[in-house]
Amino acid sequence: MQTLSPSSRAQHGQHYTPADLADHLWLQTRVALGWNSEDHRLPGLLRDPAAGSGALLLPPLREHLRAAASDDAALTLAALPQMIEGIDQDGYAAWVGSVILAAEMLPTLARVPAKNRRPLPALVRQGDGLDPKLSPAAIAIMNPPYGRVSLDASSREQYAHVIYGHANIYGLFMAEGARNLTIDGVLSALVPTSFAAGLYQHRLRGYLSEQAPLRSVTFVQDRSGSFTGVLQETCMAVFQRRRHRKATVARVNIRIESVASIVPPHGAGPWLIPRDPADATIAAAAAQLPLSLSAAGYHASTGPLVWNRRRDDIYARPGKARRVILWGADIDGGEVRRDISRNAQRYLAIRDDRDAAVMTLTEPAVLVQRTTAPEQTRRLVPAELTPEKLQELGGSVVIENHVNVLRPTMLVPLLSRATVARVLATRTLDRVMRCLSGTVAVSSYELAALPLPAAEVLASWEGLVGEELELAVAKAYRLS
Ligand SMILES: C[S@@+](CC[C@H](N)C(=O)[O-])C[C@H]1O[C@@H](n2cnc3c(N)ncnc32)[C@H](O)[C@@H]1O
């Protein structure tokens, strides 16, 4: 099944889980259940609502059968459908899954006297894993399909508590899995890490942290996509319907490495989770800070120009009603420059007043690149668009879509523009950003949410530069 063609995998969301990740997800689930190293029987129903060919069901089935090795074999087999349930919309995958799981039952069947043998149970069935009428599960384990879905009015209403804007189907599976757990139940999911940060999943975060707080997360650092078949950052996250004080963080590349023990993230805001052991302190300190960039007086937005929608209005030379376009590459070394690679697309012809109102920036601001290349050492690449620079560029500029714009929301924000630009350029803030998102994208939502210390600490940063500023900022995030 892992040999499905890439196009078929992508089209149907059929990225089947490799055995080592399935084993690890089961291991994390066992830890949440408080199990020791001995084999345990399942405590109640374990369900994979998007089971494919049953990869995630194999490790728990094996353990359950080993634990029941001295029980009545016929009874053990007969009870399996109450213990393990796989569902998949693809009837063929369900059939293959049932055969694979049945093969695991053969040693148990061999213990049943020949005359008492019954057909082995089919544990994966064709169906809808999001069916709200499914009975509660003690354990929901899943590698759900990913991708945007358009929902009809009644489904939108059903999921209104967890969706915002576009719905991503993996979020619906997580929400439904968390809702439909028995008391103390555990939800274990191999999912993109986007649920832990961006704006679109903020309701899901709020719901999960109330319903079933995070118990553990292991980041899958597989940039090639060969483990998971998907290029976005992926993780194995375990949630439990019980209050607990600690959540563990680990990462797996070729081997598993412990990263940190954290207070379970709470609420709808972006969750701060370190990806690197060196960032454990910073994430813990940042989570305690009272302010954010938006509370300090800055609004973050995305540059409005999507260049390929305005191809015909873009010019290399200045002209009547043309405004300078600023691109990501123009933010360089803490300053706004004109990168020669962008000079062929330097001006946008403004059509009318409405176009000018939407497209042009006429006040000084702080600009921050929205995406950085994976090999780039920094995630945060900022520069101040000073009043002088803005005048030099004509007093009005157009910001391209790969640039974030930070504008003051109050007459005197808690940090000046120049200081915001310098603080974002520190090594410490770059590390904080990496705890908010493991991807190369820096969204305006995450920028606005960057945690900052109290007003008097911010005031003490004004005027500091270079290593002096680095030290002062590091101290506020408890880095020595
Ligand atoms: C990413 S695959 C994972 C399969 C399996 N759990 C594994 O880990 O190998 C997701 C599966 O979800 C199934 N699927 C998509 N939508 C579904 C739905 N509404 N109900 C049940 N299964 C669904 C797809 O057919 C696919 O097999």
The ligand as a Tripos MOL2 file, in Angstrom:
@<TRIPOS>MOLECULE
LIG
   27    29     1     0     0
SMALL
NO_CHARGES

@<TRIPOS>ATOM
      1 C1         -3.8650    9.6350    5.1210 C.3       1 LIG1
      2 S1         -4.7680    8.1650    4.8160 S.3       1 LIG1
      3 C2         -4.3720    7.2620    6.2540 C.3       1 LIG1
      4 C3         -4.7330    5.8420    6.2530 C.3       1 LIG1
      5 C4         -4.3340    5.0290    7.4980 C.3       1 LIG1
      6 N1         -4.9690    5.5360    8.7050 N.3       1 LIG1
      7 C5         -2.8390    5.0070    7.7060 C.2       1 LIG1
      8 O1         -2.3780    5.6230    8.6310 O.co2     1 LIG1
      9 O2         -2.1190    4.3820    6.9360 O.co2     1 LIG1
     10 C6         -6.3850    8.7800    5.0250 C.3       1 LIG1
     11 C7         -7.5060    7.8210    4.6770 C.3       1 LIG1
     12 O3         -8.7510    8.4990    4.9410 O.3       1 LIG1
     13 C8         -9.7270    7.9720    4.0790 C.3       1 LIG1
     14 N2        -10.8780    8.8950    4.1430 N.ar      1 LIG1
     15 C9        -11.0210   10.1280    3.5930 C.ar      1 LIG1
     16 N3        -12.2070   10.6830    3.9510 N.ar      1 LIG1
     17 C10       -12.8180    9.7760    4.7620 C.ar      1 LIG1
     18 C11       -14.0600    9.7550    5.4610 C.ar      1 LIG1
     19 N4        -14.9250   10.7820    5.4150 N.pl3     1 LIG1
     20 N5        -14.3510    8.6700    6.2060 N.ar      1 LIG1
     21 C12       -13.4810    7.6220    6.2690 C.ar      1 LIG1
     22 N6        -12.3070    7.5870    5.6240 N.ar      1 LIG1
     23 C13       -11.9770    8.6390    4.8850 C.ar      1 LIG1
     24 C14        -8.9820    7.8350    2.7640 C.3       1 LIG1
     25 O4         -9.6300    6.8810    1.9170 O.3       1 LIG1
     26 C15        -7.5960    7.3590    3.2450 C.3       1 LIG1
     27 O5         -7.5240    5.9570    3.2310 O.3       1 LIG1
@<TRIPOS>BOND
     1     1     2 1
     2     2     3 1
     3     2    10 1
     4     3     4 1
     5     4     5 1
     6     5     6 1
     7     5     7 1
     8     7     8 2
     9     7     9 1
    10    10    11 1
    11    11    12 1
    12    11    26 1
    13    12    13 1
    14    13    14 1
    15    13    24 1
    16    14    15 ar
    17    14    23 ar
    18    15    16 ar
    19    16    17 ar
    20    17    18 ar
    21    17    23 ar
    22    18    19 1
    23    18    20 ar
    24    20    21 ar
    25    21    22 ar
    26    22    23 ar
    27    24    25 1
    28    24    26 1
    29    26    27 1
@<TRIPOS>SUBSTRUCTURE
     1 LIG1         1 GROUP 0 **** ****
